């Protein structure tokens, strides 16, 4: 130490000590900060809805309201739900040879619409049999989680006339017209949990963002919405919205695509088998015997061999092959064979010829 003091000037020794301290501090900062994961800012996840007091549904015809973003769910209020795995339906007839040119096809179509997610006819009869809304959700949606949001957050809905309404999530749900008010109470709870979730999913996907609103009022595109709905005639629906306040369904921390249809016709579908795209783990097809109790479960259509032959353009029909089906029983393609050859058409094409609202059909003869 004495040699060091003699070799270094008086003013230089403190400088050496100071430099050593700086090096130690830098090493500590680098070591402590390097192991943490960096999370990129995601405006749709991190930015809440813009809120404002709601005094009913007010149309905005000239100004574009601020875009809504999906709120962060409250992870402290989660209830795990477990669903069944996909089950295949192989009970429908693949078709048979045409007995004669004078025969008549007797087609039966089961259910209506796409068949993905909730079957609202099945939901109704499950609720009538005493199942709770959580039991029902648990059956139709596979392995989802219940989380909570603030129903006062606002969103923008374009009505059928083109006006854009800014209203809270709660008011939006109040003005949906998907099911009648005499629908079973537990079934209404299922509907509004699904509808709230579906709305968030649409906003997160930015389905209508480029058009200046969040959701439309069409039941075929988004959800059926009526800004002029007289709420005094819907006490049960209002009560169901309030009873499920803020409840949404999530998978992997995000609101699910909570699809629902009027009647699945006895079996729901995997999303990819109907719409294509990536398989969603929570939208798995499964049998639904409750649906068969509905008066709209089955529709019958008779058509002569001669008439159907003329519509299909292969000469007098010999065989209508319906064996190419989805796991849920919906017809993907139809192979028709006649006196003049064969051709393949889409299951939807034959659905349109028959006037059905489903591709889950089969036939016999008389």
PECORCOR-V620686 format. One record per residue. N is the residue number from 1. PSI is psi as a letter, one per 30 degrees, with the letter a starting at -180 (999 if undefined). OMEGA is omega in whole degrees, -180 to 180 (* if undefined). Layout:
N|PSI|OMEGA / N|PSI|OMEGA
This chain:
1|e|179 / 2|e|178 / 3|e|-180 / 4|e|180 / 5|e|-179 / 6|f|-177 / 7|f|-176 / 8|k|177 / 9|l|-177 / 10|e|-177 / 11|f|-176 / 12|f|-177 / 13|e|177 / 14|e|180 / 15|e|179 / 16|e|180 / 17|e|-180 / 18|e|179 / 19|e|179 / 20|e|-180 / 21|e|180 / 22|e|179 / 23|e|-180 / 24|e|-179 / 25|e|179 / 26|e|179 / 27|e|-179 / 28|e|-178 / 29|e|-179 / 30|e|-178 / 31|e|-177 / 32|f|-175 / 33|f|-172 / 34|f|-174 / 35|f|-177 / 36|k|179 / 37|k|178 / 38|k|-179 / 39|j|180 / 40|k|179 / 41|k|178 / 42|j|-174 / 43|e|-178 / 44|f|179 / 45|e|-170 / 46|f|-177 / 47|k|-178 / 48|l|171 / 49|k|169 / 50|k|-174 / 51|l|175 / 52|l|179 / 53|k|-179 / 54|k|178 / 55|h|-178 / 56|a|-177 / 57|j|-179 / 58|k|179 / 59|k|174 / 60|j|-174 / 61|f|-172 / 62|f|-177 / 63|k|177 / 64|k|-179 / 65|l|178 / 66|k|-180 / 67|k|176 / 68|l|173 / 69|k|-176 / 70|k|-179 / 71|l|176 / 72|k|-180 / 73|l|180 / 74|j|-174 / 75|f|180 / 76|f|-177 / 77|h|-175 / 78|k|177 / 79|j|-178 / 80|k|177 / 81|k|179 / 82|k|-179 / 83|l|180 / 84|l|176 / 85|l|-177 / 86|k|176 / 87|k|-175 / 88|k|177 / 89|j|179 / 90|g|-173 / 91|f|-176 / 92|k|-176 / 93|k|176 / 94|f|-178 / 95|l|-179 / 96|l|-180 / 97|k|179 / 98|k|-177 / 99|e|-179 / 100|l|180 / 101|f|180 / 102|g|-179 / 103|l|178 / 104|k|173 / 105|k|172 / 106|j|-179 / 107|k|173 / 108|k|177 / 109|k|-174 / 110|k|179 / 111|a|177 / 112|l|-180 / 113|a|-166 / 114|f|177 / 115|g|-178 / 116|k|177 / 117|b|180 / 118|k|167 / 119|j|-172 / 120|f|172 / 121|e|177 / 122|e|178 / 123|e|-178 / 124|e|-176 / 125|f|173 / 126|e|179 / 127|e|178 / 128|f|179 / 129|g|173 / 130|g|178 / 131|k|178 / 132|l|-178 / 133|e|177 / 134|e|176 / 135|e|-177 / 136|e|177 / 137|e|-179 / 138|e|-179 / 139|e|-171 / 140|e|-179 / 141|k|-173 / 142|k|170 / 143|h|177 / 144|l|-180 / 145|k|177 / 146|k|176 / 147|l|-176 / 148|k|173 / 149|l|177 / 150|j|-178 / 151|f|178 / 152|f|177 / 153|k|-174 / 154|l|175 / 155|l|-176 / 156|k|-177 / 157|k|176 / 158|k|180 / 159|l|-176 / 160|f|178 / 161|f|179 / 162|f|178 / 163|k|179 / 164|k|-179 / 165|k|174 / 166|k|-175 / 167|l|180 / 168|l|176 / 169|e|-179 / 170|e|180 / 171|e|176 / 172|e|180 / 173|e|177 / 174|e|-173 / 175|g|172 / 176|l|-180 / 177|h|-178 / 178|e|-180 / 179|l|-180 / 180|l|-176 / 181|f|178 / 182|g|172 / 183|k|-177 / 184|k|-175 / 185|e|-179 / 186|e|176 / 187|e|176 / 188|e|177 / 189|e|176 / 190|e|-178 / 191|e|-173 / 192|f|171 / 193|e|179 / 194|e|-178 / 195|e|177 / 196|e|-180 / 197|e|-179 / 198|e|179 / 199|e|179 / 200|e|-180 / 201|e|179 / 202|e|179 / 203|e|-179 / 204|e|179 / 205|f|-179 / 206|h|-175 / 207|e|-178 / 208|g|-174 / 209|e|-178 / 210|f|-180 / 211|f|175 / 212|g|176 / 213|l|-175 / 214|e|-179 / 215|l|173 / 216|l|-175 / 217|g|-179 / 218|k|176 / 219|f|178 / 220|f|-179 / 221|e|178 / 222|c|177 / 223|k|-176 / 224|k|-173 / 225|k|180 / 226|j|-179 / 227|f|-179 / 228|g|-180 / 229|k|179 / 230|j|-173 / 231|f|-180 / 232|f|-180 / 233|g|-175 / 234|h|-177 / 235|e|-179 / 236|e|178 / 237|e|178 / 238|e|-180 / 239|e|-180 / 240|e|176 / 241|e|-178 / 242|e|-178 / 243|f|-179 / 244|g|-173 / 245|k|175 / 246|f|-175 / 247|k|177 / 248|l|-180 / 249|k|-178 / 250|l|172 / 251|k|-176 / 252|g|178 / 253|g|-178 / 254|k|178 / 255|k|-177 / 256|l|171 / 257|i|-171 / 258|i|-179 / 259|k|173 / 260|l|-178 / 261|l|-178 / 262|e|-176 / 263|k|-178 / 264|f|179 / 265|g|176 / 266|f|179 / 267|k|175 / 268|l|-172 / 269|l|166 / 270|k|-177 / 271|e|-175 / 272|f|180 / 273|f|179 / 274|e|-174 / 275|f|-174 / 276|a|178 / 277|a|-176 / 278|k|176 / 279|k|177 / 280|k|-173 / 281|f|-177 / 282|f|178 / 283|i|180 / 284|k|-180 / 285|k|178 / 286|l|-178 / 287|l|-180 / 288|j|-178 / 289|f|-179 / 290|e|-179 / 291|e|-176 / 292|f|179 / 293|f|-178 / 294|k|176 / 295|f|178 / 296|g|-180 / 297|e|-174 / 298|k|176 / 299|k|-178 / 300|k|178 / 301|k|176 / 302|k|179 / 303|k|-177 / 304|l|177 / 305|e|-180 / 306|e|-178 / 307|e|-179 / 308|e|177 / 309|e|-179 / 310|e|-180 / 311|f|-174 / 312|f|171 / 313|h|177 / 314|g|-175 / 315|a|-179 / 316|k|-174 / 317|k|174 / 318|e|-178 / 319|k|171 / 320|j|-172 / 321|j|-179 / 322|g|-173 / 323|f|180 / 324|j|-175 / 325|l|171 / 326|l|175 / 327|f|179 / 328|g|175 / 329|g|179 / 330|k|-175 / 331|k|176 / 332|e|180 / 333|l|180 / 334|k|175 / 335|j|-179 / 336|k|-179 / 337|k|180 / 338|a|-178 / 339|f|-177 / 340|g|178 / 341|a|-177 / 342|l|173 / 343|l|179 / 344|k|177 / 345|l|177 / 346|l|175 / 347|e|178 / 348|e|179 / 349|e|178 / 350|e|175 / 351|e|-179 / 352|e|178 / 353|e|-177 / 354|f|-178 / 355|g|177 / 356|l|171 / 357|h|-178 / 358|l|172 / 359|g|176 / 360|i|-175 / 361|l|177 / 362|l|180 / 363|l|170 / 364|a|-179 / 365|l|167 / 366|999|*
